């Protein structure tokens, strides 16, 4: 069978509806037996030998002079810059046994501008009201805005035409951790960390805040002190749990003013050390604690935090479940960096989550490897 180019589609007549759409989910019906194929679909059918040639080109002079049509090689050469990576993904998914359609008007309902294909569950097709994946295709060197992820599978085509599928979802991190915080525990700000003197045992043992200063030598008769990171201390000070010197204080200074002063001093020190990144990390730390999740440093994993959902005691502490990287909401990902983060998280049996911060607004993006 031959197809003909018309308005950016490849139109086929004859028994095309029964042969291509009804039996295998290619194209969209136009009326009667005629169907329209997207150019990617036409390229795949040419590649498989299920379509003989495509007649007509975008070159006006050749169209007017007439042509015998294009085979796969000629068609791909004519359209390659536009469809090369999408063709590779389309062919891979078709070869895996999936039916899929271009995410365009007239093909699917409510198409999304950030996706290229809609993939149907096995045994289903465009005539069924079921969607398995929404696919966004990207070259490994492309820029991918974080705002365009969260409800799609990112299909990354590398320079050797291998395809990596990354499933992106809106995450919802929640847990059952939490304690009743103490009030106004004395603490000292020392450079980029805070020491808490004579802390209540539950602060670390049940709340998993900080690290005991003498944890490696528990039997020595040493001062009882807990060291906190700046982000932990800023959160606790803001909750009124720490009494950190935030400036001059006398008998007329209220507890609330002292709390606000200590929290402000810690935030100021945090910004001096990290810049705006500190405010974003504090925003995420507070949100995780409010959700019953314990965040601890994720430095050894190259992340901002590692998280524990259900902490009852540090004596019975399981493995952390997630790695969290904090980013501004307008962050633009490199697929290469995404793949690196996901591979690392998978290697240590954790879920990779990105916390996207826009002022007081916060959203969660989960990314994981997918084998369709």
Helices and strands as residue ranges (DSSP letters): E 2-6, E 9-12, H 16-16, I 17-22, H 23-24, E 28-31, E 34-37, H 39-48, E 53-55, H 60-65, H 72-95, E 100-102, E 117-119, E 133-139, E 143-145, G 146-148, E 153-157, E 163-170, E 185-190, E 193-197, H 201-205, E 211-212, G 215-217, E 225-229, H 230-238, E 242-244, H 255-274, H 276-290, E 294-297, G 299-301, E 305-308, G 314-316, E 322-328, E 332-334, H 335-347, E 351-358, E 361-370
